[in-house]
Amino acid sequence: MPRHLFVMLAAATLCGGAAAAQDAEAGATAFARQCATCHRVVAEDGTLLAGRAGRIGPNLYGIPGAVAAADAGFRYGSSLLDAAGSGLVWEEEALVRYLLDPDETLREITGNPKARSRMAWRVKAKQDARNIVAFLASLK
């Protein structure tokens, strides 16, 4: 490997941690602005980490990397349950796609053109969606 390429890769790797922290900070702001009305993040010990006391949507604690529809205390819609049955895991790209267009994501995963999410809100900007996922991942 040419030395200049190695140096560039090393620099990118070292800077990655700072960029991830910055994304998580921006994600905290985006979460508070776009998600906290319906969702909260509650740790296993009951500590409220983000969101409000009300609960319209499921708890998002540990969602990055989790199997879809894993919050046993929440009543999910049938389309999301179908997607979970198809093996949907909330990897970063799946979460970003879902935040940007929940209905279309479920249609693609289930193959059902009538699939609909019970989540009516869409995150408008892809960078906001990525930042929200980074924020949620930082709360583990």
C-alpha positions, 0 to 999 in steps of 0.5 A, spaced: 500 500 500 502 506 498 504 510 504 500 516 502 494 512 502 496 508 508 496 515 512 489 517 509 486 511 511 489 512 518 487 519 519 480 517 517 480 512 522 482 516 527 477 522 526 471 517 525 470 517 533 470 525 533 465 525 527 461 519 531 460 523 537 458 529 533 453 526 529 450 523 536 450 530 539 446 532 533 442 526 533 440 528 540 437 535 538 434 531 532 431 526 536 428 531 541 425 535 536 422 530 531 421 523 535 421 525 543 413 527 542 412 519 541 418 516 543 422 515 549 428 511 551 428 508 557 434 504 560 433 497 563 434 499 570 428 504 568 432 510 567 429 515 562 435 517 557 431 521 552 424 523 550 418 524 555 414 520 560 408 519 555 408 513 551 405 513 544 411 509 540 415 504 543 421 504 547 427 505 543 433 503 548 437 498 544 434 499 538 440 499 533 442 492 532 435 489 535 430 485 532 424 489 529 418 489 534 422 487 540 419 491 545 414 486 549 410 492 552 408 495 545 402 493 541 405 494 534 402 494 527 401 488 523 405 490 517 411 491 522 410 485 525 410 482 518 416 485 517 419 482 524 417 475 522 421 476 515 427 477 519 428 485 520 433 487 524 434 494 525 441 495 522 443 502 521 441 503 514 434 499 515 433 504 521 435 510 516 430 508 511 424 507 516 425 514 519 425 517 512 419 513 509 416 508 514 410 505 509 415 504 503 420 501 507 415 496 510 412 495 503 419 493 500 421 488 506 414 485 506 412 485 499 405 487 501 404 493 497 398 495 502 403 495 508 403 501 512 406 503 518 403 506 524 408 511 525 405 517 521 412 522 522 417 522 517 424 525 518 425 529 512 433 529 512 437 523 511 443 526 515 438 527 521 436 520 520 443 518 520 444 522 526 438 520 530 441 513 529 448 515 532 444 518 538 440 512 539 446 507 538 450 512 543 445 510 549 447 503 550 
